[in-house]
């Protein structure tokens, strides 16, 4: 019996399946873009030009972040509904 046998191993394998891993990556990428976009454009100059240049990147980062979170939640809830309904993942 290995360390990844049983319910804990199943949970670990489910949490790291490729579809969820992609959504985790999108969420982290969105967070990084949203947080760091405000520093990337310090060379542009002062307000309001700096805000106009960084705004699309900030919005894109937020969309990726929240889209990734919603995707993970949707995947987990839909898989839980399939299991409860008698289907297999």
C-alpha positions as a Markdown table, in Angstrom:
| # | Residue | x | y | z |
|---|---|---|---|---|
| 1 | Unk | 0.0 | 0.0 | 0.0 |
| 2 | Unk | 1.5 | 3.3 | -1.0 |
| 3 | Unk | 1.0 | 6.7 | 0.5 |
| 4 | Unk | -1.4 | 7.8 | -2.2 |
| 5 | Unk | -3.9 | 5.0 | -1.8 |
| 6 | Unk | -7.3 | 5.6 | -0.3 |
| 7 | Unk | -9.4 | 8.7 | -0.1 |
| 8 | Unk | -6.6 | 11.1 | 0.6 |
| 9 | Unk | -4.8 | 10.0 | -2.5 |
| 10 | Unk | -8.0 | 10.2 | -4.6 |
| 11 | Unk | -8.5 | 13.8 | -3.4 |
| 12 | Unk | -4.9 | 14.7 | -4.2 |
| 13 | Unk | -5.1 | 13.2 | -7.7 |
| 14 | Unk | -8.4 | 15.0 | -8.3 |
| 15 | Unk | -7.1 | 18.3 | -7.1 |
| 16 | Unk | -4.1 | 18.0 | -9.4 |
| 17 | Unk | -5.8 | 16.7 | -12.6 |
| 18 | Unk | -4.7 | 18.6 | -15.8 |
| 19 | Unk | -8.0 | 20.5 | -16.2 |
| 20 | Unk | -7.9 | 21.9 | -12.7 |
| 21 | Unk | -4.2 | 22.6 | -13.0 |
| 22 | Unk | -4.8 | 24.8 | -16.0 |
| 23 | Unk | -7.5 | 26.7 | -14.1 |
| 24 | Unk | -5.1 | 27.2 | -11.2 |
| 25 | Unk | -2.5 | 28.5 | -13.6 |
| 26 | Unk | -4.9 | 31.0 | -15.1 |
| 27 | Unk | -5.9 | 32.2 | -11.7 |
| 28 | Unk | -2.3 | 32.8 | -10.6 |
| 29 | Unk | -1.5 | 34.4 | -14.0 |
| 30 | Unk | -4.4 | 36.8 | -13.6 |
| 31 | Unk | -3.4 | 37.7 | -10.1 |
| 32 | Unk | 0.2 | 38.4 | -11.2 |
| 33 | Unk | -1.0 | 40.5 | -14.1 |
| 34 | Unk | -3.4 | 42.5 | -12.0 |
| 35 | Unk | -1.0 | 43.2 | -9.2 |
| 36 | Unk | 2.1 | 43.9 | -11.2 |
| 37 | Unk | 0.5 | 45.9 | -14.0 |
| 38 | Unk | 0.6 | 48.9 | -11.8 |
| 39 | Unk | 4.4 | 48.7 | -11.6 |
| 40 | Unk | 5.1 | 47.8 | -15.2 |
| 41 | Unk | 4.1 | 51.2 | -16.6 |
| 42 | Unk | 6.0 | 53.6 | -14.3 |
| 43 | Unk | 8.1 | 54.6 | -17.3 |
| 44 | Unk | 5.1 | 56.0 | -19.1 |
| 45 | Unk | 5.0 | 59.0 | -16.9 |
| 46 | Unk | 2.5 | 60.5 | -14.6 |
| 47 | Unk | -1.3 | 60.4 | -14.4 |
| 48 | Unk | -3.6 | 60.2 | -16.3 |
| 49 | Unk | -1.6 | 58.6 | -19.1 |
| 50 | Unk | -0.2 | 55.9 | -16.8 |
| 51 | Unk | -3.7 | 54.9 | -15.7 |
| 52 | Unk | -5.0 | 54.8 | -19.3 |
| 53 | Unk | -2.1 | 52.5 | -20.3 |
| 54 | Unk | -2.3 | 50.1 | -17.3 |
| 55 | Unk | -6.1 | 49.9 | -17.1 |
| 56 | Unk | -6.5 | 47.3 | -19.9 |
| 57 | Unk | -3.9 | 45.1 | -18.3 |
| 58 | Unk | -5.5 | 45.5 | -14.8 |
| 59 | Unk | -8.9 | 44.5 | -16.2 |
| 60 | Unk | -7.5 | 41.6 | -18.2 |
| 61 | Unk | -5.7 | 40.3 | -15.0 |
| 62 | Unk | -8.9 | 40.7 | -13.0 |
| 63 | Unk | -10.9 | 38.8 | -15.6 |
| 64 | Unk | -8.4 | 36.0 | -15.7 |
| 65 | Unk | -8.3 | 35.8 | -11.9 |
| 66 | Unk | -12.0 | 35.7 | -11.4 |
| 67 | Unk | -12.6 | 33.6 | -14.4 |
| 68 | Unk | -10.1 | 31.0 | -13.1 |
| 69 | Unk | -11.8 | 31.0 | -9.7 |
| 70 | Unk | -15.3 | 30.6 | -11.2 |
| 71 | Unk | -13.9 | 27.8 | -13.5 |
| 72 | Unk | -12.5 | 25.9 | -10.5 |
| 73 | Unk | -15.6 | 26.2 | -8.5 |
| 74 | Unk | -17.8 | 25.2 | -11.5 |
| 75 | Unk | -15.7 | 22.2 | -12.2 |
| 76 | Unk | -15.8 | 21.0 | -8.5 |
| 77 | Unk | -19.5 | 21.6 | -8.1 |
| 78 | Unk | -20.4 | 19.9 | -11.4 |
| 79 | Unk | -18.2 | 16.9 | -10.6 |
| 80 | Unk | -19.8 | 16.7 | -7.1 |
| 81 | Unk | -23.2 | 16.7 | -8.7 |
| 82 | Unk | -22.3 | 13.9 | -11.1 |
| 83 | Unk | -21.0 | 11.8 | -8.2 |
| 84 | Unk | -24.1 | 12.4 | -6.1 |
| 85 | Unk | -26.3 | 11.6 | -9.2 |
| 86 | Unk | -24.6 | 8.3 | -9.6 |
| 87 | Unk | -22.4 | 9.1 | -12.6 |
| 88 | Unk | -18.6 | 8.7 | -12.7 |
| 89 | Unk | -16.1 | 11.4 | -13.3 |
